[in-house]
Amino acid sequence: MKIKRTKKEIVTDILEAIDNKTNRISAIMRYVNLSSSVAKKYLKILIQNGLVEEKNYEYTLTEKGKKVLELLREE
């Protein structure tokens, strides 16, 4: 039986991946176990909310993204 992750769990997993220097879309997809379309959708939302930056096809956490990840880790 497959257990569906919450949006919050997926966001946390993506932020963790990027924090662990998994910076390219294909590596993030493997790390978080997401399809390309779902990974791109979440990354777009994270960029729009100022948590992630994309430069030369590599993703990095912003200061805000690092703070949000810290809060998510504490929950």
PyMOL commands that set and color helices and strands:
alter all, ss='L'
color gray80, all
select helices_A, chain A and resi 7-19+25-32+36-48+63-74
alter helices_A, ss='H'
color red, helices_A
select strands_A, chain A and resi 52-55+58-61
alter strands_A, ss='S'
color yellow, strands_A
deselect
rebuild
show_as cartoon
